[in-house]
């Protein structure tokens, strides 16, 4: 849960989440950064 004063606006948060999800869906596990495993 992020604090309400978190500096990213909703669009940036949504885009970051979408890109993260896309990477999960499209990258083979061995090429993912460790944080995404």
Biotite code that builds the C-alpha atoms (Angstrom):
import biotite.structure as struc

atoms = struc.array([
    struc.Atom([0.000, 0.000, 0.000], chain_id="A", res_id=1, res_name="UNK", atom_name="CA", element="C"),
    struc.Atom([1.593, 3.270, -1.089], chain_id="A", res_id=2, res_name="UNK", atom_name="CA", element="C"),
    struc.Atom([1.270, 6.433, 1.000], chain_id="A", res_id=3, res_name="UNK", atom_name="CA", element="C"),
    struc.Atom([-1.179, 8.983, -0.373], chain_id="A", res_id=4, res_name="UNK", atom_name="CA", element="C"),
    struc.Atom([1.620, 11.460, -1.035], chain_id="A", res_id=5, res_name="UNK", atom_name="CA", element="C"),
    struc.Atom([3.449, 9.067, -3.340], chain_id="A", res_id=6, res_name="UNK", atom_name="CA", element="C"),
    struc.Atom([4.842, 11.323, -6.092], chain_id="A", res_id=7, res_name="UNK", atom_name="CA", element="C"),
    struc.Atom([3.706, 9.358, -9.153], chain_id="A", res_id=8, res_name="UNK", atom_name="CA", element="C"),
    struc.Atom([0.290, 10.252, -10.495], chain_id="A", res_id=9, res_name="UNK", atom_name="CA", element="C"),
    struc.Atom([-2.282, 7.586, -11.330], chain_id="A", res_id=10, res_name="UNK", atom_name="CA", element="C"),
    struc.Atom([-1.380, 7.412, -15.007], chain_id="A", res_id=11, res_name="UNK", atom_name="CA", element="C"),
    struc.Atom([2.288, 6.775, -14.219], chain_id="A", res_id=12, res_name="UNK", atom_name="CA", element="C"),
    struc.Atom([1.400, 4.124, -11.647], chain_id="A", res_id=13, res_name="UNK", atom_name="CA", element="C"),
    struc.Atom([-0.955, 2.408, -14.076], chain_id="A", res_id=14, res_name="UNK", atom_name="CA", element="C"),
    struc.Atom([1.591, 2.505, -16.888], chain_id="A", res_id=15, res_name="UNK", atom_name="CA", element="C"),
    struc.Atom([4.343, 1.142, -14.654], chain_id="A", res_id=16, res_name="UNK", atom_name="CA", element="C"),
    struc.Atom([2.053, -1.664, -13.483], chain_id="A", res_id=17, res_name="UNK", atom_name="CA", element="C"),
    struc.Atom([1.046, -2.450, -17.063], chain_id="A", res_id=18, res_name="UNK", atom_name="CA", element="C"),
    struc.Atom([4.657, -2.561, -18.266], chain_id="A", res_id=19, res_name="UNK", atom_name="CA", element="C"),
    struc.Atom([5.583, -4.782, -15.322], chain_id="A", res_id=20, res_name="UNK", atom_name="CA", element="C"),
    struc.Atom([2.708, -7.127, -16.138], chain_id="A", res_id=21, res_name="UNK", atom_name="CA", element="C"),
    struc.Atom([3.608, -7.143, -19.837], chain_id="A", res_id=22, res_name="UNK", atom_name="CA", element="C"),
    struc.Atom([7.169, -8.106, -18.944], chain_id="A", res_id=23, res_name="UNK", atom_name="CA", element="C"),
    struc.Atom([5.837, -10.951, -16.806], chain_id="A", res_id=24, res_name="UNK", atom_name="CA", element="C"),
    struc.Atom([3.696, -12.162, -19.688], chain_id="A", res_id=25, res_name="UNK", atom_name="CA", element="C"),
    struc.Atom([6.249, -11.766, -22.483], chain_id="A", res_id=26, res_name="UNK", atom_name="CA", element="C"),
    struc.Atom([9.689, -12.403, -20.998], chain_id="A", res_id=27, res_name="UNK", atom_name="CA", element="C"),
    struc.Atom([10.873, -15.960, -20.435], chain_id="A", res_id=28, res_name="UNK", atom_name="CA", element="C"),
    struc.Atom([11.650, -16.506, -16.715], chain_id="A", res_id=29, res_name="UNK", atom_name="CA", element="C"),
    struc.Atom([15.406, -16.821, -17.267], chain_id="A", res_id=30, res_name="UNK", atom_name="CA", element="C"),
    struc.Atom([15.579, -13.320, -18.790], chain_id="A", res_id=31, res_name="UNK", atom_name="CA", element="C"),
    struc.Atom([13.515, -11.545, -16.147], chain_id="A", res_id=32, res_name="UNK", atom_name="CA", element="C"),
    struc.Atom([15.218, -9.327, -13.581], chain_id="A", res_id=33, res_name="UNK", atom_name="CA", element="C"),
    struc.Atom([15.443, -11.050, -10.211], chain_id="A", res_id=34, res_name="UNK", atom_name="CA", element="C"),
    struc.Atom([12.889, -8.633, -8.724], chain_id="A", res_id=35, res_name="UNK", atom_name="CA", element="C"),
    struc.Atom([10.270, -9.860, -11.185], chain_id="A", res_id=36, res_name="UNK", atom_name="CA", element="C"),
    struc.Atom([10.564, -13.564, -10.402], chain_id="A", res_id=37, res_name="UNK", atom_name="CA", element="C"),
])
